[in-house]
Amino acid sequence: MRKTRKIHIRDLFSISYEKQIIYFVLLLLVFFGFTEIIAISFIRKMEYTWTISKKTEFGIIEEEVSKIIIRPREEAKRRFLALTENPNLKRIVILDDENNMLYDTSPYSEKIRVTRELSEEPLLMISREGGMILTSYWSRAYSGTGKPLTIILFSPREEIPYLLRFLKVNSFIRIGGTCIGFILGIYFIIFVLSPFRRMGEIAKTLKKKEVKSVEEIVTTFNETIKELKGMYAKEKQKVKRMEKEISMKEHLASLGEMSAGIAHEFKNSLGAIIGFTGLALKEKDNQEYIQKVHKEAQALNNVVNEFLFFAKPQHLEKESISLQEIISELTKDPPEKITVTVTMNNTPCVFADKHLLERAFSNIIRNAYESMPDGGAFSVCSIVHPRKRSISIIFKDEGTGISSRVKRQVFTPFFSTKADGSGLGLSIVYKVISLHNGKVRLKSLRKGTIVEIELPTEQVA
């Protein structure tokens, strides 16, 4: 069993100042609530006593009224008026069984509206009428003919029930106000006084600490200055590095514009060479040399095309396309010794530029084929992400893989591990997917590489 710890009086002085105040206020709240409950019980008892006395008093008057009812009308009216001289009775109203008024001692003949079915038992009630608090008494009687009658007796304003109700309501208001005050007091202690008290304690602690020598202060100050200088130097280096990067980007941009112009001129010359070598291939003389020239010119033309594609801005021409059809078309004629598996059933169509996606996927597939010169397995599958509203196309090969050093630079333009590579293949992939607000992820295994292309599907057709 868990042991309970007894709290002694001396323990109260060891708790925090805020808790002492909270306990004191809580004790006051309990004491005040207890006294209010006693007061409400006393008020209810007084109400009950007053009601019983009033019912008894009206019961006596009711007997007199019942005797007068059977007398002639004029004599009964005179006796009713005599009864109203009683200081405890203001008005007498007699109703028949259909609630029609038979007698009314009021000179103004105020209309009585019966809003409830009268019970056989006498009923005492308190009501407001014309700003006055009146006690009314309902009872049943019978006329000389045996017909049932209703007797309504009104007494003048009584201060006792008004006072009792006022005290009762006032008690509930005081209890509610005390609870609200307690809550506000706790909030004030916790969120206003506590921080100031903690600051005072810290100040006292600092005053009690002894400063050994002025040298300590000077040493601390010098160390702070050194730290600030180091931070300033680091920020200054960052600014210089950013300035160099901006300058380099501007320089590369100008080189790009110039290179694009040169590439256009170079492409025109290559077009002429390829055209003439194509015509020469139709002749039988010097076929071997002409084929080499034609092949090199074609390879150079591909490099120029990739460079122009990478350098110039691209404008997307989006349409509803099937990723499954594109992948199936690009993988239908694989090299020898390479087996291709495509798993893209029920892949939704996307809204994208078909030509650009074909180019990006073609570069990925070509790299996978080239990484497996001795053959292997190549697979393509798709995964739909409903929550992310995207779709992933995953390319997996069993090639030589990519080292961590190469992986960091694989998307850098003109970086290539191949002797005859342009270094723009994966850079173009990254650019195309970025234009479609997609993501490219690269993961190298012990054997093989996984390339994941994630495209958004907000505009699925």
C-alpha positions in Angstrom: 0.0 0.0 0.0 1.0 3.5 -0.7 1.9 5.4 2.5 0.3 8.8 3.1 2.6 11.5 4.4 1.3 13.6 7.3 1.5 17.3 7.0 2.6 19.2 10.1 2.2 22.9 10.9 5.9 23.4 10.4 5.6 22.1 6.9 3.4 25.0 5.9 6.3 27.5 6.4 8.6 25.5 4.1 6.2 25.7 1.1 6.4 28.6 -1.4 4.8 32.0 -0.7 2.4 31.6 -3.6 1.1 28.3 -2.3 0.6 29.7 1.1 -1.6 32.5 -0.4 -3.5 29.9 -2.4 -4.2 27.7 0.6 -5.3 30.7 2.7 -7.7 31.9 -0.1 -9.0 28.4 -0.5 -9.6 28.1 3.3 -11.5 31.4 3.2 -13.6 30.2 0.2 -14.6 27.0 2.0 -15.5 28.9 5.2 -17.5 31.4 3.3 -19.3 28.7 1.3 -20.2 26.9 4.5 -21.7 30.0 6.1 -23.6 30.8 2.9 -25.1 27.2 2.8 -26.2 27.6 6.4 -27.8 31.0 5.6 -29.7 29.6 2.6 -31.0 26.7 4.8 -32.2 29.3 7.4 -33.9 31.4 4.7 -35.7 28.3 3.3 -36.8 27.4 6.8 -38.2 30.9 7.3 -40.0 30.8 4.0 -41.6 27.5 4.9 -42.7 28.8 8.3 -44.1 32.0 6.8 -46.0 30.0 4.1 -47.6 27.7 6.7 -48.7 30.7 8.9 -50.2 32.4 5.8 -52.1 29.3 4.8 -53.5 29.0 8.3 -54.5 32.6 8.3 -56.2 32.3 4.9 -57.8 29.0 5.9 -59.7 30.9 8.7 -60.8 33.6 6.3 -61.9 30.9 3.8 -64.3 29.5 6.4 -65.8 32.9 6.9 -66.2 33.4 3.1 -67.8 29.9 2.7 -70.5 31.0 5.3 -71.1 34.3 3.6 -71.5 32.8 0.1 -74.8 31.1 0.9 -76.4 34.4 2.1 -78.3 36.8 -0.2 -76.1 38.7 -2.8 -76.3 42.2 -1.2 -75.8 40.9 2.3 -72.9 38.7 1.1 -71.3 41.7 -0.7 -71.6 43.8 2.4 -70.0 41.1 4.6 -67.2 40.6 2.0 -66.4 44.4 2.2 -66.4 44.1 6.0 -63.9 41.2 5.7 -61.5 43.4 3.6 -61.1 45.7 6.6 -58.9 43.0 7.9 -55.3 44.3 7.5 -54.2 40.9 6.1 -56.8 40.9 3.3 -56.9 43.3 0.4 -59.4 41.8 -2.1 -61.9 38.9 -2.4 -62.9 37.5 -5.8 -65.5 34.7 -6.3 -65.6 32.8 -9.6 -68.2 30.2 -10.7 -67.3 26.8 -12.2 -66.8 28.5 -15.7 -64.4 31.1 -14.2 -66.9 33.9 -14.5 -66.7 36.6 -11.8 -69.6 36.5 -9.3 -68.2 38.8 -6.6 -65.3 41.2 -6.5 -64.6 43.6 -3.6 -62.3 45.8 -5.7 -64.0 49.0 -6.7 -62.2 49.0 -10.0 -63.4 45.4 -10.9 -60.0 44.4 -12.2 -60.3 41.5 -14.6 -59.1 38.2 -13.2 -57.5 35.9 -15.8 -57.3 32.2 -14.7 -54.2 30.7 -16.3 -54.3 27.3 -14.7 -56.8 24.7 -13.7 -57.6 25.2 -10.0 -56.9 22.2 -7.7 -59.2 21.0 -5.0 -56.5 21.6 -2.4 -55.8 25.2 -1.3 -52.8 26.8 -3.0 -50.8 29.7 -1.8 -48.8 31.7 -4.3 -46.8 34.9 -4.6 -47.3 37.1 -7.7 -46.4 40.6 -9.0 -49.3 42.9 -10.0 -48.9 46.5 -10.8 -45.4 46.6 -9.2 -46.8 45.2 -5.9 -46.0 41.8 -4.5 -49.3 40.1 -3.6 -50.0 36.8 -2.0 -53.0 35.0 -3.4 -54.9 32.0 -2.1 -57.0 29.7 -4.3 -59.6 27.4 -2.9 -62.8 25.6 -3.8 -66.2 26.3 -2.2 -69.9 25.5 -3.1 -72.8 27.9 -3.4 -76.2 27.3 -1.8 -77.3 25.5 -5.0 -74.4 23.1 -4.7 -72.4 24.5 -7.6 -68.7 24.7 -7.2 -67.1 28.1 -6.7 -63.6 29.4 -6.7 -62.4 31.8 -4.0 -59.4 34.0 -4.6 -58.0 36.0 -1.7 -55.4 38.8 -2.1 -53.4 40.2 0.7 -51.4 43.4 0.7 -47.7 43.5 -0.1 -45.7 41.4 2.4 -42.1 42.5 3.1 -41.1 39.1 4.5 -41.3 37.0 1.2 -39.7 39.8 -0.7 -36.8 40.0 1.8 -36.4 36.3 1.9 -36.1 36.1 -1.9 -33.7 39.0 -2.0 -31.5 37.3 0.6 -31.6 34.0 -1.3 -30.6 35.6 -4.6 -28.0 37.7 -2.9 -26.4 34.6 -1.3 -26.1 32.9 -4.7 -24.6 36.1 -6.2 -22.0 36.3 -3.4 -21.0 32.6 -3.8 -20.6 33.1 -7.6 -18.6 36.3 -7.1 -16.4 34.7 -4.5 -15.6 31.8 -6.9 -14.7 34.2 -9.7 -12.6 36.3 -7.3 -10.8 33.1 -6.2 -10.0 32.1 -9.8 -8.8 35.6 -10.7 -6.7 35.7 -7.5 -5.0 32.4 -8.4 -4.3 33.7 -12.0 -2.8 36.9 -10.5 -0.6 35.0 -8.1 0.7 32.5 -10.7 1.1 34.8 -13.8 1.8 38.2 -12.2 3.3 37.9 -8.7 5.4 34.7 -9.3 7.7 36.2 -12.0 8.4 39.3 -9.9 9.1 37.2 -6.9 11.5 35.0 -8.9 13.2 38.1 -10.1 13.6 39.3 -6.6 15.1 36.0 -5.5 17.6 36.2 -8.5 18.6 39.7 -7.4 19.1 38.5 -3.8 21.3 35.6 -5.1 23.4 37.9 -7.2 23.9 40.3 -4.2 25.1 37.4 -2.0 27.6 36.2 -4.6 31.1 37.5 -3.9 33.1 38.8 -6.8 36.6 37.5 -6.2 38.5 40.1 -8.2 38.2 42.7 -10.8 40.2 40.5 -13.1 37.3 38.0 -13.3 35.1 40.7 -14.6 37.7 41.9 -17.1 38.4 38.3 -18.3 34.7 37.6 -18.8 34.3 40.8 -20.7 37.2 40.0 -22.9 35.9 36.5 -23.7 32.5 38.0 -24.6 34.3 40.5 -27.0 36.2 37.6 -28.6 33.0 35.7 -29.1 31.4 38.7 -30.7 34.4 39.2 -33.0 34.3 35.6 -34.0 30.6 35.8 -34.8 31.2 39.0 -36.8 34.0 37.4 -38.8 31.8 34.4 -39.6 29.0 36.6 -40.8 31.4 38.6 -42.9 32.7 35.5 -44.5 29.1 34.4 -45.3 28.5 37.8 -46.9 31.7 37.5 -49.0 30.8 34.0 -50.1 27.3 35.0 -51.1 28.7 37.9 -53.1 31.1 35.5 -54.9 28.2 33.2 -55.6 26.1 36.0 -57.1 29.0 37.2 -59.2 29.6 33.6 -60.4 26.0 33.2 -61.3 26.0 36.4 -63.2 29.2 35.3 -65.0 27.7 31.9 -65.8 24.5 33.6 -67.1 26.5 35.7 -69.5 28.6 32.7 -70.6 25.4 30.7 -71.1 24.0 33.4 -73.4 27.2 33.5 -75.4 27.5 29.6 -75.4 23.9 29.4 -76.7 24.8 31.6 -79.6 27.9 29.6 -80.4 26.0 26.3 -80.1 23.5 27.5 -82.6 26.3 28.2 -85.1 27.9 24.9 -84.3 24.6 23.1 -84.8 24.2 24.6 -88.2 27.7 23.3 -89.3 27.0 19.9 -87.8 23.7 19.7 -89.7 25.7 20.3 -92.9 28.3 17.6 -92.0 25.6 15.1 -91.1 23.7 15.8 -94.3 26.7 15.4 -96.6 28.0 12.2 -94.8 24.5 10.8 -95.1 24.7 11.3 -98.8 28.3 9.8 -99.0 27.2 6.7 -97.1 25.0 5.8 -100.1 28.3 5.4 -102.1 30.4 2.3 -101.6 33.9 4.0 -101.4 35.4 4.8 -98.0 32.4 3.5 -96.1 34.3 2.9 -92.8 35.7 6.4 -92.4 32.5 8.1 -93.5 30.6 6.0 -90.9 33.0 7.1 -88.2 32.6 10.8 -89.2 28.8 10.5 -89.3 28.7 8.8 -85.9 30.9 11.4 -84.2 29.0 14.2 -85.8 25.7 12.6 -84.6 27.1 12.3 -81.1 28.2 15.9 -81.1 24.9 17.0 -82.4 23.2 15.2 -79.5 25.5 17.1 -77.0 24.6 20.4 -78.6 20.9 19.6 -78.5 21.1 18.7 -74.8 23.1 21.9 -74.1 20.5 24.1 -75.9 17.7 22.3 -74.1 19.3 22.9 -70.7 20.4 26.5 -71.4 17.2 28.0 -72.8 14.0 28.5 -70.8 11.3 25.9 -71.3 7.6 26.6 -71.7 5.3 23.8 -70.6 2.6 22.6 -72.9 0.5 20.6 -70.5 -2.0 18.0 -71.5 -3.6 14.8 -70.0 -1.0 12.1 -70.5 -0.7 8.4 -69.4 2.6 7.7 -67.7 2.1 4.0 -68.3 2.0 4.5 -72.1 5.2 6.7 -72.0 7.1 4.1 -69.9 5.9 1.2 -72.0 6.9 3.0 -75.3 10.4 3.8 -73.9 11.1 0.3 -72.6 9.7 -1.8 -75.5 13.1 -2.4 -77.2 15.7 -3.0 -74.4 19.3 -4.1 -75.2 20.2 -7.7 -75.2 20.7 -9.5 -71.9 18.5 -6.9 -70.1 15.1 -7.9 -68.8 12.5 -5.2 -68.3 9.5 -5.4 -65.9 6.9 -2.6 -65.9 4.3 -2.6 -63.1 2.0 0.4 -63.5 -1.5 -1.0 -63.5 -4.3 1.6 -62.8 -1.9 4.5 -62.8 -3.9 7.7 -63.1 -3.3 10.2 -65.9 -1.5 13.4 -65.1 -1.6 16.9 -66.5 2.0 17.5 -67.8 4.2 18.2 -70.8 4.5 14.9 -72.6 7.6 15.8 -74.7 9.6 16.9 -71.6 8.6 13.9 -69.5 9.6 11.6 -72.3 13.0 13.3 -72.5 13.5 13.0 -68.7 12.4 9.4 -68.5 14.5 8.5 -71.6 17.7 9.8 -69.9 17.0 7.8 -66.7 16.3 4.6 -68.7 19.4 5.1 -70.9 21.6 5.6 -67.9 20.2 2.4 -66.4 20.9 0.4 -69.5 24.5 1.8 -69.8 25.2 0.8 -66.1 24.5 -2.9 -67.0 26.9 -3.7 -69.9 26.8 -7.4 -69.0 23.0 -7.4 -68.7 20.7 -7.5 -65.7 17.1 -6.7 -64.5 15.5 -3.3 -64.9 12.1 -2.5 -63.4 9.7 0.4 -63.3 6.7 0.7 -60.9 4.3 3.3 -59.7 3.0 4.3 -56.2 0.0 6.6 -55.7 0.1 8.8 -52.6 -3.5 10.0 -51.9 -2.7 12.1 -48.9 0.2 13.8 -50.5 -1.8 14.1 -53.8 1.2 12.8 -55.8 2.4 9.8 -57.7 5.9 8.2 -57.7 7.6 6.5 -60.6 10.4 4.3 -59.4 13.2 3.1 -61.7 15.5 0.3 -60.4 18.5 -1.3 -62.1 21.2 -3.8 -61.2 24.1 -1.8 -62.4 27.4 -0.7 -60.8 25.7 1.8 -58.4 26.8 5.3 -57.5 29.4 6.3 -54.9 28.5 8.9 -52.2 31.0 11.4 -53.7 29.5 11.1 -57.1 25.9 11.1 -55.7 26.5 14.7 -54.3 27.4 16.0 -57.8 25.2 13.8 -60.0 22.7 16.7 -60.8 25.5 19.3 -61.4 25.6 20.4 -65.1 28.5 19.0 -67.2 29.5 16.5 -64.4 29.9 13.0 -65.9 31.7 9.8 -65.0 31.6 8.6 -68.6 34.4 9.3 -71.1 31.9 10.3 -73.8 29.2 11.7 -71.6 27.9 15.3 -71.8 27.1 15.5 -68.1 23.7 17.0 -68.8 21.5 13.9 -68.7 20.5 13.9 -65.0 20.7 17.8 -65.0 18.0 17.8 -67.6 15.9 15.2 -65.6 16.2 17.5 -62.5 15.2 20.6 -64.5 12.1 18.9 -66.2 10.8 17.5 -62.9 11.3 20.8 -61.1 9.3 22.6 -63.9 6.5 20.2 -63.0 6.8 21.0 -59.2 8.0 17.4 -58.7 10.9 15.8 -56.8 13.9 13.6 -57.8 15.3 11.1 -55.3 18.4 9.0 -55.9 19.4 6.0 -53.8 22.4 3.8 -54.5 22.4 0.2 -53.4 25.3 -2.2 -53.1 24.2 -3.4 -56.5 22.2 -1.1 -58.6 20.5 2.3 -58.3 17.0 3.5 -57.6 15.7 6.7 -59.1 12.3 8.0 -57.8 10.3 10.6 -59.6 7.5 12.2 -57.6 4.9 14.3 -59.5 2.0 16.2 -58.0 -1.5 15.1 -59.0 -3.5 18.3 -58.1 -4.6 18.6 -61.8 -5.3 15.0 -62.5 -7.3 14.7 -65.7 
